[in-house]
Amino acid sequence: MKKSKTIQLILITAALASCQEKKTEPEWGSGNKTYVRGDSTAPYARTHHGSGMLGVALWYYAFRPYGNYSNGRYSRAGYYSGAIPNGSNIGSNGYKAGVTRGGFGRGGYSVGS
Amino acid sequence: MQRIQTSLRNNWQQAVEKLGFGFHTTDVPYWDESAYYSFTLNEIEQIEKATNTLWELCLKAVQHVIDNKLYSKFHIPKSYISYIENTWNDDVPSIYGRFDLCYKNGKIKMLEFNADTPTSLYEAGIVQWFWLQDFDANKDQFNSIHEKLIAYWKYLKVYLQPGKLHFTCLKETLEDLTNTEYIRDCAIQAGIDTKLVFIDDIGWDENAKQFVDMEDESIRNIFKLYPWEWLAAEEFGKNILEDSNKIFWIEPSWKMILSNKAILPILWELNPDCEYLLPAYFDDNGMKDYVKKPILSREGANIEMVKHYGTIEKTNGEYGEEGFVYQQLFELPDFDNNYPVIGSWIIGQEAAGIGIREANNLITDNKSRFVPHLIS
């Protein structure tokens, strides 16, 4: 009620703009597009977007899934967005000594309330 | 309150996807613009008044629970009690919550309060607003969610600890990520320095006794779309109590009291004359028509609806171990087998707007649809 007529969305608009600018998949470490890579010890193969029916369908999404194929079945590992720092996405930060990770997040698939 | 059938926009999928709304359809439709709900201004003002009143009652109820040490009714871990009390006494900020209301025959009744990890904020604040711009831009909507989020982040900015405001949610859920990134978007627009880290990736530095992000940057403030009861139960939960940074977790831990359905009998006991509350107890109290709800549950799981002493609806799930509450039955209104529940948002300290989810049965579960609304 009494909402202003102008709404700006910085993060999400930027993520979408980033998706539309890139017509081809960049190589690792190049360009602005980044990839969520939460755990540097977990193996996965990056899937390709932007081609085929799935790519077209996902073109406007701010957040895109990534995952891997195993025994012919696709398993989603998470989502990435251009809003996440590169170091986080590809796990390039080698210094993790003394830090334990993975203690949170086992509670469920989605909070959904 | 009327339910009106209407036509879909020709390009509705593209229209909502351009907003970053990627979970409009799962195995069943979630975003549903084949109908909308129309309210009079008077009806909206009633909902607004009810929401503000309920929020005040909830805050008083938290104080009552703390004063009387009623934690066992909530199955809150003993190790967390002093921590919860500290966050309450220190006014650690809360940003939002969503009351689920039933509006029928001119009466508004609170069904429950999603105080800790409410979702559907993006649908309510953004997606239905842009639907209205396409449908009839001259009409209004009970929806100042976006403006109030930005305004409240601006207000809270000076109360945060020095450093970034991190945002976190589960990695594998697009719905949670969208909601979290939307709230972060509003914080950025409020001038706050933010950073996203998935909850699965948060690290614990044992030497410094601090939580860190993926770049090993110390976390000082964090918004989490992840329930307190899960945090407290997990391996890392004990570290929250040892954290040398004393992180501002938003929502704060005192929301464990309000997000627990044990608050329903407490609210009723304290306010038996409140027109917005339904009688609720820790046993059936001789009621012949009631809804039995686990004190901790999600998405309509493990709910049993009893009428004339007989079960009329029941859902399965994995909840209930911690106990149940019993709330007098107040059936949702029936619009040709569509049963809407009104999610009424409190942002900061004020009613901020509504989002409506409807199901084809009386229990609103994870197959419910989000339907837009307008003020006629």
Interface residues (C-beta under 8 A of the other chain):
Chain A: M1 K2 K3 S4 I7 Q8 L9 I10 L11 I12 T13 A15 L16 V36 G38 D39 L58 Y60 Y61 A62 F63 P65 R76 A77 G78 Y79 S81 A83 I84 P85 G87 S88 G91 N93 Y95 K96 G98 V99 T100 R101 G102 G103 F104 G105 R106 G107 G108 Y109 S110 V111 G112 S113
Chain B: Q14 E17 K18 L19 G20 G22 I44 E48 N114 D116 T117 P118 T119 I126 W129 F130 D140 Q141 F142 N143 S144 H146 E147 C169 L170 K171 E172 T173 L174 E175 D176 L177 T178 E181 Y182 R184 D185 I188 Q189 K195 L196 V197 F198 I199 D200 D201 I202 G203 W204 D205 E206 N207 V212 D213 M214 E215 D216 L225 Y226 P227 W230 L231 A233 E234 E235 F236 N239 R298 E299 G353 N366 I375
